């Protein structure tokens, strides 16, 4: 069964504001795989579970048509408000019932979304929609982001981050299992496509204010579950972690920049061609 979260307008807006998106270099890895397996031209890309569209927009320069799909009207509203490329459109639909013809898409992506789907049904639907030699890209990142700052020891900062993550661990959605990496790896191993690729560690690093790092973690489902159960405790936790980070850094402003390191992993697979 698919799980529906992140559907409020305020939460959708925080997705766009705080969530990281794959780097251009990571998207290039997907495109190199697609070109190697299928070749040009790149006509249709479908970004499933697109949320507020951070990943969708990264495909616009490479395909004639890009369509983002999501089950959440609020997420799609934000995506459409912020879209600028003329070749991107958005559709409201479940991941397991895509409004595309058989063998129509060159590329299907799910960026930080596949784990919420009814996974067997989605994979069956992806196989239907992909062209022969079309490719599937499932991309995600781990929650245990790393921070660094020029004037302090990274270990000290990351000990505080680990405290944050440990406090949220009891609120992790059971649908995700104990490890997202393991969930995707098991999907990779079980996938019947013979031409496939698994990469477990691609670091993306960006400079952001401490407040944006906190906002990113607050957008995660585990924090949102805590916020729903005990709003006062959720806010106390955010305030406590912010104070701890600023103290370690020796600064007073939560707008002080830190380097956030996010560890991505991905699965790429090519649908077999017509015999």
N, C-alpha and C positions, 0 to 999 in steps of 0.2 A: 504494500500500500504506500502511495506517495504521502509525504508529510508537507503540510502547508504552514509556513511561518513567514515572518517579515512582511506582512501585508498591510500594516498601517502606513499612512502617508508620511508621518513623522519618521518612522523607522526607515522607510524607503529613501527619504531625503538624506538620512544619516549614512546610508549605504554609499550614495554618490559622494558625499563629503569626506568620509573617513576610510572606506574600504580600499585596499590596494588592488591594482589590476596587474595582469601579467605584463612583463616588460616587452618592449619591441623585439628584443633578442629572443625571448621565449616564443613569441608569436612567429618569428622567423623560423624557428625549429619546426613548428607545425607546418609552415608553408613549404619548407625544403622537403619535408617528408611527403607532403601532398604532391608536389611537383615530381618528385622521384617516382612515386607510385602511379600517379594518374597522368601527369603532364598538364600543360596548358591547353586551352584557356581555363581560368578560374571564373565560373559563372555565378553559381549560387552558393552562399554560405548561410547556414542556419545556426544561430546561437541560442541554445535551449536553456531555459531557466536563466534568462539574461539579466534579471533583476533590473537595476536602474541603468544598465547599458554600458558600464565601464569597459567591459571586454568587447562588446559588440562593435563599438566605434573603432577598435583597433583593426578590424577586418575590412573596413570600408575602402581603403586604398588598394586593396588586393583583389576584390571581387566585383563583378558587374552589379550584383545585387546581394544585399545582406539583410536578413530578416532575424530580428530578435523575438523570441517567444517567452512568455511567462504566464503563470497562473494568477499572478497578483495584479489587479488593475492599478493599485497604488504605485507599484514598482514601475509599471509601464507608463503611467502618467508622468512620473519623474523622467524616465528615459526619453519620452517624446518631447518634453519641455527642453531637454538639454541637447537633443540631437541636432547636428548641423549638416552632416553629409546628406546629399540628395539621394544617394542610393541605399539608404537604410530605412526600413519600415519595421513596425512592431505588430505582433499578433498576440491576442489573448487566447491561450489554450493550454491544456495540460501537456506535460512532456511525453506522456504515453499515447497521445492522440494528436499528431501533428497535421496541420492543414496543408500538406504537400503531397503531390502525386508520387507514385512509385518511381524509384530510380531518377529522382529529380535534383538532388543536392550533391555538389562536389565535396562539401565539408560540413560536418555536424560537430559543433563544439558544445561543451557544457563546462563552464568555468566556475568552479566553487559551487556547483549545483547538483551534480550527479548523485551525491550521497542522500539527497532528499527525495529522489524519484522512487517510484516503483521500479526498481532497477531491472529485473528481468523483462518487464513489459516495455520499458524504454529501449533496451538493447534490441528487442524485436522490432520496435518501431523505427529505430535508427537504421537497421538493416533494410527495412522496406524503403525508406526515403532515400538512402544513399544510392548514387549511381554506381554501376560496376566500376571498380577501382577508386571510388570515392573513399574518403577517410573520416574516421571518428577521432576526436581529440577530447579527452577528459582531463581537465586541469584542476588542481586544487593546491592549497598550501596548509601547512601545519599551524596550529595555534601558538606554538612556543616560539614566538618572535624574539629576536635578540636586539638589544639596544647598545649603542656606543656613543661616547661623548669625549671630546678631546681632553677635558680636564679631570677625568676620573677613570677608575679601573672598570673595565667592562664587566668583570665578574661581580662587582658590587651592585651595578645596575641590574644585571640579569638575575641576581638573587632576589631582588625586589619583584621583578617580573614573574619569577617562578612562584613567589608567594601569591601573586594575583591569580595566576593560572590554577594553582592548587585550590584556592578558595572557590573557584568556579567549577572545578571538576565534578563535584557532586550534582551539579545542575546540567551536566552534559546529557543531551537527548539520547535515550537508549537505542533509537533507530540508527545512530552513527556507530554503535559498537565502541569498543575501547580505543580503537586506533583508526583514523581516517586513512592513513597510509596503507595499513593492512587491508582495509576494505577495498581500496583501489587496486592493490597488488593482487588480491584474490580475483577481482574482476578480470584483470589482465591475464592471469593464469587460466581462468575458465573460458575466456573468449575463444570462439572456434576459429576466428581469422588466423591464418598462419603468418601473415606479414604484419608484425606489430612490434612496438618499441615501448620500453618502460624506463623511465628516468626518475630517480628518487630524490635527487638533491640539486636544485637549481636555485641559487640565492639571488634575490632581488633586494637591493638596498636603496633606501630613499631617505632624504632629510625631511623631517616633519617636526612641528612643535610637539612638546610633551602632551599638550591638550589633545592633539590629533591622535597620538598613540592611544591615549585613554579612550577617546571616542571610538577608535577602531575596535578595541576590546569590548567596549560597551555595546557595539553592534552585533556581537556574536550571540548565538542562540542561548548559550549557557548563562551569559550575563542577563539577557532578556528574561530568562526563566527565573533567575533570582530577583530581578526587578519586579516581576509580576507577583512573586510570592511574598517578598519583603522589601518594598521600595526604600524604606529607611536604611536597611542594612546594605542594599546595593549602593546607595549614594555614599554611605559611610565608607564602604570598601574603596570606591573610586577616589574619594577624598584622601583616604589614608595612603593609598598607593601613590597618588600624585605627590603628596607631602614627602613620602619616603624617597621618591625619585629625585625631587628637587633638592632634598637634603644631601643625598649622595653626590649630586652634581655640584653642590655648593652655590646654587642660584635660588632666586625667589619667584621668578616668573614662569608660569606654565607654558608661555609662548617661546621659551628657550628651545632651540632646535636640537634634536638628537637624530642619529642615524638608526633607522629601523631596518633590521634584516629579516626578510621573510623567506622561508624555505618552501619552494614550490616542488611539486612532483606531478608527473603526467603520464598518461597512457595514450599512445597513438596506434591506430589500427586501420588497415586497408581492407575494404570489402573485396572479395574475389571478383575477378572479371568474368564475363560470359565465356563459357567454353565453346 
